[in-house]
Amino acid sequence: MYKKLYLPYQGKNARVVIRNYTEQDFAELIRIQQESFPPPFPSELWWNEQQLHNHVTLFPEGALCVEVEGTLAGSMTGLIVDFDPSHPAHTWEEITDNGYITNHNPQGNTLYVVDICVRPACRGLDLGKWLMQSMYEVVVHKGLERLLGGGRMPGYHRHASHMSADQYLQKVVNGELKDPVISFLLRCGRTPLGVVPNYIEDEESHNYAALMEWRNPFLPEEE
C-alpha cells in the first residue's frame, strides 16, 4: 500500500503518507511504541525486532505505518485469522502469537488488529483514523468478512468499583461515558461484539477488552 494525503497540522497542510513498513523502519517503530505506551503499560509488550521481522515477512499487507512530512508518526499491524463469532473468547497473546503472528492464516476470514499506535506529538491529525481506514481497505481488497480487534478500556479502572465491564462498555457506546480507546474505535466505525476477560495484562482496563469489529460492507449480510 502507498497513499498520500494532506492534513491540517500546525497552521498548514502537512504531507502524510501511509505505506507498508520495512526493516529500515524497525528502530523508529520501537521508539514510537515506547512513546505511545508509557508505564503502567508493560514494557515487555513493546515491539521487538523479531516480531517486526515476522510482520513484514509473514503478512506485509498488514504492516502499515504513517509518515508526517517524512517522519514516522505511527503504525498499525494485523494478521489474518479464522474467527468463529459463536466462540469469541480469546486472549491477545493467543490470537496474535504474542505479537509474533506465526499463526497468520492466509485462508482465514478476519483481519485481526495486533496493534495501533500514534506518536503523542502527532496526535490531533486523525492519523489513527486514517490508519484504521487503510486497514479497512485491506479487508475489502482481500475479500475478508471483517476487521476485528480487542480494544483496551483504560477508563474502566475509574468505574470498576461500581459497574461491570459490560456495563461500562454500554455506557461508552451510549455516549454517557468517554473512553480514550473505545470512543476512538467507535468514531472509526467499529462496533462492539462484547467484553473479553483476561484479554491482556493491563491494570487500567482490569485486563478486560472490548471486542470491536468492522464488517466488510461489500459482502452479503449475515442472516
C-alpha positions as CSV (number, residue, x, y, z in Angstrom):
1,M,0.0,0.0,0.0
2,Y,1.1,3.5,-0.7
3,K,-1.2,6.6,-0.4
4,K,-0.6,10.3,0.1
5,L,-2.8,12.9,1.6
6,Y,-2.6,16.3,3.2
7,L,-3.9,17.0,6.7
8,P,-4.1,20.3,8.6
9,Y,-1.2,20.5,11.1
10,Q,0.2,23.4,13.0
11,G,-1.4,26.0,10.8
12,K,-0.6,24.4,7.4
13,N,-1.3,21.3,5.4
14,A,1.2,18.5,6.2
15,R,2.1,15.9,3.7
16,V,1.1,12.5,5.1
17,V,2.0,9.1,3.6
18,I,0.6,5.7,4.6
19,R,2.6,2.8,3.4
20,N,3.8,-0.7,4.4
21,Y,6.7,-0.6,6.8
22,T,10.0,-2.3,6.2
23,E,13.1,-3.4,8.1
24,Q,14.6,0.1,7.7
25,D,11.7,1.4,9.9
26,F,12.2,-1.0,12.8
27,A,14.2,1.1,15.2
28,E,11.9,4.1,14.9
29,L,8.8,1.9,15.2
30,I,10.1,0.6,18.5
31,R,10.7,4.2,19.7
32,I,7.2,5.1,18.8
33,Q,5.9,2.2,20.9
34,Q,7.9,3.4,23.9
35,E,6.4,6.9,23.5
36,S,2.9,5.7,22.8
37,F,2.6,3.2,25.6
38,P,4.4,4.5,28.7
39,P,4.0,2.8,32.2
40,P,1.9,1.3,33.6
41,F,1.6,-0.4,30.2
42,P,4.0,-3.4,30.4
43,S,7.3,-2.6,28.6
44,E,7.6,-6.2,27.5
45,L,4.7,-5.7,25.2
46,W,6.5,-3.1,23.1
47,W,7.6,-4.4,19.7
48,N,10.9,-6.2,19.3
49,E,12.8,-6.7,16.1
50,Q,11.9,-10.3,15.7
51,Q,8.2,-9.5,15.9
52,L,8.6,-6.7,13.4
53,H,10.6,-9.0,11.1
54,N,7.7,-11.6,11.2
55,H,5.2,-8.8,10.4
56,V,6.9,-7.8,7.2
57,T,7.7,-11.4,6.0
58,L,4.5,-13.3,7.0
59,F,1.9,-10.6,6.1
60,P,3.4,-7.4,4.7
61,E,0.0,-6.1,3.6
62,G,-0.9,-5.9,7.3
63,A,2.1,-3.9,8.3
64,L,1.2,-0.3,7.9
65,C,2.9,2.9,9.0
66,V,2.2,6.6,8.6
67,E,4.7,9.4,8.0
68,V,4.2,13.2,8.5
69,E,6.5,15.3,6.4
70,G,8.8,12.3,6.0
71,T,9.0,11.4,9.7
72,L,7.4,8.2,11.1
73,A,4.5,9.0,13.3
74,G,2.7,5.7,13.9
75,S,1.9,2.2,12.8
76,M,-0.8,-0.4,12.6
77,T,-0.4,-4.1,12.3
78,G,-2.7,-7.0,11.5
79,L,-2.8,-10.7,10.7
80,I,-5.5,-12.9,9.1
81,V,-7.2,-15.4,11.4
82,D,-10.2,-17.7,11.1
83,F,-12.7,-16.3,13.6
84,D,-15.8,-18.0,14.8
85,P,-18.3,-15.4,16.2
86,S,-20.0,-18.1,18.2
87,H,-16.8,-18.7,20.2
88,P,-15.4,-15.2,20.7
89,A,-13.4,-15.7,23.9
90,H,-9.6,-15.4,23.4
91,T,-6.5,-13.5,24.6
92,W,-4.3,-11.1,22.7
93,E,-1.4,-13.5,23.2
94,E,-3.3,-16.5,21.8
95,I,-4.7,-14.8,18.7
96,T,-1.5,-12.9,17.7
97,D,1.0,-15.5,19.0
98,N,2.2,-12.9,21.4
99,G,2.7,-10.4,18.6
100,Y,4.9,-12.7,16.5
101,I,1.9,-13.6,14.2
102,T,3.3,-17.1,13.3
103,N,-0.3,-18.3,13.3
104,H,-1.2,-16.0,10.3
105,N,-3.7,-17.9,8.2
106,P,-4.0,-16.6,4.6
107,Q,-7.2,-18.7,4.2
108,G,-8.9,-17.1,7.3
109,N,-11.9,-14.9,7.2
110,T,-10.9,-12.0,9.5
111,L,-8.2,-9.3,9.6
112,Y,-7.2,-9.1,13.3
113,V,-5.7,-5.9,14.7
114,V,-2.5,-6.7,16.5
115,D,-1.7,-3.1,17.4
116,I,-2.2,0.5,16.5
117,C,-0.2,3.4,17.9
118,V,0.5,7.1,17.1
119,R,3.3,9.1,18.5
120,P,1.9,11.5,21.1
121,A,3.4,14.6,19.4
122,C,1.5,13.8,16.2
123,R,-1.9,13.1,17.8
124,G,-4.6,15.5,16.6
125,L,-4.2,14.8,12.9
126,D,-6.6,11.8,12.9
127,L,-3.7,9.6,11.9
128,G,-5.1,6.7,13.9
129,K,-8.4,7.0,12.0
130,W,-6.6,7.1,8.7
131,L,-4.6,4.0,9.6
132,M,-7.8,2.3,10.5
133,Q,-9.4,3.3,7.2
134,S,-6.4,1.9,5.4
135,M,-6.7,-1.4,7.2
136,Y,-10.4,-1.5,6.2
137,E,-9.2,-1.2,2.6
138,V,-7.0,-4.3,3.1
139,V,-10.2,-6.1,4.3
140,V,-12.0,-5.2,1.2
141,H,-9.0,-5.9,-1.1
142,K,-8.6,-9.4,0.4
143,G,-12.3,-10.1,0.4
144,L,-12.4,-10.8,4.2
145,E,-15.5,-10.7,6.3
146,R,-14.4,-8.2,8.9
147,L,-11.7,-6.3,10.7
148,L,-11.6,-7.3,14.4
149,G,-9.6,-6.5,17.5
150,G,-9.7,-6.2,21.2
151,G,-9.8,-2.6,22.4
152,R,-8.3,-1.6,25.8
153,M,-10.7,0.1,28.2
154,P,-8.3,2.4,30.0
155,G,-11.0,4.4,31.6
156,Y,-12.7,1.4,33.3
157,H,-10.5,1.5,36.4
158,R,-12.3,4.6,37.5
159,H,-15.6,2.9,37.4
160,A,-14.8,-0.8,38.2
161,S,-15.9,-0.5,41.9
162,H,-19.5,0.2,40.9
163,M,-20.1,-1.3,37.5
164,S,-19.2,-4.3,35.4
165,A,-17.0,-4.1,32.4
166,D,-20.1,-4.9,30.2
167,Q,-22.0,-2.0,31.8
168,Y,-19.0,0.3,31.3
169,L,-18.8,-0.6,27.6
170,Q,-22.5,0.0,27.1
171,K,-22.3,3.4,28.8
172,V,-19.4,4.4,26.4
173,V,-21.4,3.1,23.4
174,N,-24.4,5.2,24.6
175,G,-22.3,8.3,24.9
176,E,-22.8,8.5,28.7
177,L,-19.0,8.0,29.3
178,K,-15.9,8.6,27.2
179,D,-13.0,6.1,27.0
180,P,-9.8,7.1,25.2
181,V,-9.6,3.9,23.2
182,I,-13.2,2.7,22.8
183,S,-14.6,6.1,22.0
184,F,-11.9,6.4,19.3
185,L,-12.8,3.0,17.8
186,L,-16.5,4.0,17.7
187,R,-15.5,7.2,15.8
188,C,-13.7,4.9,13.3
189,G,-16.8,2.9,12.6
190,R,-16.1,-0.1,14.8
191,T,-19.0,-1.8,16.6
192,P,-18.8,-3.9,19.8
193,L,-19.3,-7.6,20.0
194,G,-18.9,-7.8,23.7
195,V,-16.3,-7.8,26.5
196,V,-13.5,-10.3,26.7
197,P,-12.0,-11.0,30.2
198,N,-8.3,-11.7,30.8
199,Y,-7.5,-10.4,27.3
200,I,-4.2,-8.6,28.1
201,E,-2.2,-7.6,31.1
202,D,-3.5,-4.0,31.6
203,E,-4.1,-2.5,35.1
204,E,-6.2,0.4,33.8
205,S,-8.6,-2.0,31.9
206,H,-8.6,-4.6,34.7
207,N,-7.4,-6.9,32.0
208,Y,-10.7,-6.6,30.0
209,A,-11.0,-5.6,26.4
210,A,-13.9,-4.7,24.2
211,L,-14.1,-6.9,21.1
212,M,-14.8,-4.4,18.3
213,E,-15.4,-5.3,14.6
214,W,-15.9,-3.5,11.3
215,R,-17.8,-5.7,8.7
216,N,-16.9,-5.6,5.0
217,P,-19.8,-3.7,3.5
218,F,-19.3,-5.3,0.1
219,L,-20.2,-8.8,1.3
220,P,-23.7,-10.1,1.8
221,E,-25.2,-9.5,5.2
222,E,-25.4,-12.5,7.5
223,E,-28.9,-13.9,8.1
